[in-house]
């Protein structure tokens, strides 16, 4: 897998470049992993509902063809775009999502933070009150508040075209979380979001991006 660190880049040209790469690739095209950081941008998934976009203000909203609802990208967040041929990897979409989440959990684990999956809610969650706790989630989710005691630290939103993936995932490292309060993150009203620095982790963008790239490459290399 070819890893490319793009730095801080505008969202829309990056999306257009992903689309072009995916449309032009052939069976022998090497997979790539793009790592970047975007200026403040809200992105809306294909089935995104406008009511989840509360007060965008001066932050642009970009409609996309990825799955999921609305999310936020901004400085201090590692955004990773795996451009992967699933046929060559020999897996289907469900396994691909599982591997993306595994890479995030492993990256968090390298910082002493326990990442958690929540059934039916793609992404990775943590316990802000006890980020290193290894206790399993207790029983079925509370129907009134399935995210009780949890906060989202990483989001997923993917698109598959001709068995090839684009879009990807975002890990909050050290960022201003205020824009997340202008939306219902990923379509969940009142969902708390957090970032590594708020969990007591001292790291920088290049280090976090490098760790995530290492784990993604390991999960997505045949």
C-alpha positions as CSV (number, residue, x, y, z in Angstrom):
1,X,0.0,0.0,0.0
2,X,1.3,3.4,-1.0
3,X,0.9,5.9,1.9
4,X,0.7,9.6,0.9
5,X,0.7,12.4,3.5
6,X,-1.1,15.3,1.9
7,X,-1.0,17.7,4.8
8,X,-3.8,20.3,5.1
9,X,-5.9,20.3,1.9
10,X,-9.3,21.6,0.9
11,X,-12.1,19.0,1.2
12,X,-13.8,19.3,-2.2
13,X,-10.6,19.0,-4.4
14,X,-9.5,16.0,-2.3
15,X,-12.9,14.3,-2.8
16,X,-12.7,15.0,-6.6
17,X,-9.2,13.5,-6.7
18,X,-10.5,10.3,-4.9
19,X,-13.3,10.0,-7.3
20,X,-10.9,10.4,-10.3
21,X,-8.4,7.8,-8.8
22,X,-11.2,5.3,-8.2
23,X,-12.7,5.8,-11.7
24,X,-9.4,5.4,-13.4
25,X,-7.9,2.5,-11.5
26,X,-7.3,-0.9,-13.1
27,X,-6.9,-4.4,-11.6
28,X,-3.2,-3.9,-11.2
29,X,-3.4,-0.4,-9.7
30,X,-1.6,-0.3,-6.3
31,X,-3.8,0.5,-3.3
32,X,-3.1,3.9,-1.7
33,X,-3.8,5.5,1.7
34,X,-4.1,9.3,1.8
35,X,-3.6,11.1,5.1
36,X,-4.7,14.6,5.4
37,X,-6.3,17.4,7.5
38,X,-9.1,19.6,6.3
39,X,-10.1,23.2,7.0
40,X,-13.4,23.4,8.9
41,X,-16.0,21.5,6.8
42,X,-19.3,19.7,7.4
43,X,-19.9,16.8,5.1
44,X,-23.3,15.2,4.5
45,X,-23.7,11.5,3.7
46,X,-25.9,10.2,0.9
47,X,-28.8,9.5,3.2
48,X,-28.1,12.6,5.3
49,X,-31.2,14.3,6.8
50,X,-31.1,18.1,6.8
51,X,-32.6,18.2,10.3
52,X,-29.3,16.9,11.7
53,X,-27.5,20.0,10.5
54,X,-28.5,22.5,13.2
55,X,-26.5,25.7,12.9
56,X,-23.7,25.4,10.4
57,X,-23.0,29.1,10.5
58,X,-19.9,30.1,8.4
59,X,-18.7,26.5,8.0
60,X,-19.4,25.1,4.5
61,X,-21.5,22.0,4.0
62,X,-20.5,19.6,1.3
63,X,-22.9,16.9,0.1
64,X,-21.2,13.6,-0.7
65,X,-21.9,10.0,-1.8
66,X,-20.5,8.3,1.2
67,X,-22.6,6.4,3.7
68,X,-23.7,7.9,7.0
69,X,-25.1,11.3,8.1
70,X,-23.4,14.6,8.8
71,X,-20.0,14.9,10.3
72,X,-17.3,17.6,10.8
73,X,-13.7,17.8,9.6
74,X,-11.3,20.3,10.9
75,X,-7.7,21.1,12.0
76,X,-6.3,18.7,14.5
77,X,-8.1,15.7,13.0
78,X,-6.4,12.9,11.1
79,X,-8.5,12.1,8.1
80,X,-7.5,8.8,6.3
81,X,-8.7,7.8,2.9
82,X,-8.0,4.1,2.1
83,X,-8.3,3.6,-1.7
84,X,-8.5,-0.2,-1.7
85,X,-9.5,-3.0,-4.1
86,X,-11.7,-5.2,-2.0
87,X,-11.6,-8.1,-4.5
88,X,-7.8,-8.2,-4.4
89,X,-8.0,-8.1,-0.6
90,X,-10.5,-10.9,-0.7
91,X,-13.1,-9.3,1.7
92,X,-16.5,-7.7,1.6
93,X,-17.7,-4.4,2.9
94,X,-18.7,-5.6,6.4
95,X,-15.2,-7.1,6.9
96,X,-13.6,-3.9,5.5
97,X,-15.5,-1.7,8.1
98,X,-14.5,-4.1,10.8
99,X,-10.8,-3.8,9.8
100,X,-11.0,0.0,9.7
101,X,-12.5,0.0,13.2
102,X,-9.8,-2.5,14.4
103,X,-7.0,-0.2,13.1
104,X,-8.6,2.7,15.1
105,X,-8.9,0.6,18.2
106,X,-5.2,-0.5,17.9
107,X,-4.1,3.1,17.3
108,X,-6.0,4.3,20.4
109,X,-4.5,1.3,22.4
110,X,-1.0,2.5,21.5
111,X,-1.9,5.6,23.6
112,X,-3.4,3.7,26.5
113,X,-7.0,4.5,25.4
114,X,-9.6,1.8,25.0
115,X,-11.7,2.1,21.9
116,X,-15.2,0.6,21.8
117,X,-17.6,-0.4,19.1
118,X,-21.3,0.3,19.5
119,X,-23.6,-2.1,17.6
120,X,-25.4,-0.3,14.7
121,X,-23.3,2.9,15.1
122,X,-20.1,2.8,13.0
123,X,-17.1,4.6,14.4
124,X,-15.2,4.2,17.7
125,X,-16.2,5.4,21.1
126,X,-14.4,5.9,24.4
127,X,-15.3,6.4,28.1
128,X,-14.3,10.0,28.8
129,X,-14.5,9.4,32.6
130,X,-12.1,6.4,32.3
131,X,-10.5,6.3,28.9
132,X,-8.2,3.3,29.7
133,X,-10.9,1.1,31.2
134,X,-11.0,-2.4,29.6
135,X,-14.4,-3.2,30.9
136,X,-16.8,-4.4,28.2
137,X,-19.9,-2.5,27.4
138,X,-22.5,-3.6,29.9
139,X,-25.4,-5.5,28.3
140,X,-27.8,-4.2,25.7
141,X,-27.7,-0.5,24.9
142,X,-30.1,1.7,26.8
143,X,-32.8,2.5,24.3
144,X,-33.3,5.9,25.8
145,X,-29.5,6.7,25.6
146,X,-27.4,4.1,23.8
147,X,-24.3,6.3,24.2
148,X,-24.6,6.8,28.0
149,X,-21.1,7.4,29.4
150,X,-19.5,7.3,25.9
151,X,-18.1,9.9,23.5
152,X,-17.2,9.4,19.9
153,X,-13.5,9.9,19.0
154,X,-13.5,8.5,15.5
155,X,-16.0,8.5,12.6
156,X,-16.4,6.3,9.5
157,X,-18.0,7.0,6.2
158,X,-17.2,4.9,3.1
159,X,-18.1,4.5,-0.5
160,X,-17.5,1.4,-2.6
161,X,-17.5,1.7,-6.4
162,X,-16.7,-1.4,-8.6
163,X,-15.4,-3.1,-5.5
164,X,-13.0,-0.2,-4.8
165,X,-13.2,2.0,-1.7
166,X,-12.9,5.7,-1.2
167,X,-13.9,8.2,1.6
168,X,-12.8,6.7,4.9
169,X,-12.3,7.6,8.5
170,X,-11.4,10.5,10.8
171,X,-9.6,10.4,14.2
172,X,-10.0,13.4,16.5
173,X,-6.5,14.2,17.8
174,X,-6.3,17.8,19.2
175,X,-9.1,19.9,17.8
176,X,-11.8,22.5,18.6
177,X,-14.9,20.4,19.2
178,X,-17.3,23.3,19.2
179,X,-18.5,22.7,15.6
180,X,-19.7,19.2,16.6
181,X,-22.3,21.0,18.7
182,X,-23.7,22.6,15.5
183,X,-24.8,19.2,14.2
184,X,-26.3,15.9,15.4
185,X,-23.0,14.0,14.9
186,X,-23.6,11.1,12.5
187,X,-27.3,11.6,13.0
188,X,-27.4,11.1,16.8
189,X,-28.9,13.9,18.8
190,X,-26.8,14.9,21.8
191,X,-23.9,12.5,20.9
192,X,-20.8,13.7,22.8
193,X,-17.6,13.9,20.8
194,X,-14.1,14.0,22.1
195,X,-10.4,14.0,21.0
196,X,-7.2,12.5,22.2
197,X,-6.1,15.7,23.9
198,X,-9.3,15.9,25.9
199,X,-8.6,12.3,27.1
200,X,-5.3,13.3,28.5
201,X,-3.2,12.1,25.6
202,X,-0.3,14.4,24.5
203,X,0.6,13.7,20.9
204,X,0.9,15.6,17.6
205,X,-0.8,15.2,14.2
206,X,2.2,13.5,12.5
207,X,2.7,11.0,15.2
208,X,-1.0,10.1,15.4
209,X,-1.2,9.9,11.6
210,X,1.8,7.7,11.4
211,X,0.4,5.3,14.0
212,X,-2.9,5.1,12.2
213,X,-1.3,4.6,8.8
214,X,0.8,1.7,10.2
215,X,-2.3,0.0,11.6
216,X,-4.4,0.6,8.5
217,X,-1.6,-0.7,6.2
218,X,-1.4,-3.9,8.3
219,X,-5.2,-4.4,8.2
220,X,-5.5,-3.7,4.5
221,X,-2.5,-5.5,3.0
222,X,-3.2,-8.9,1.5
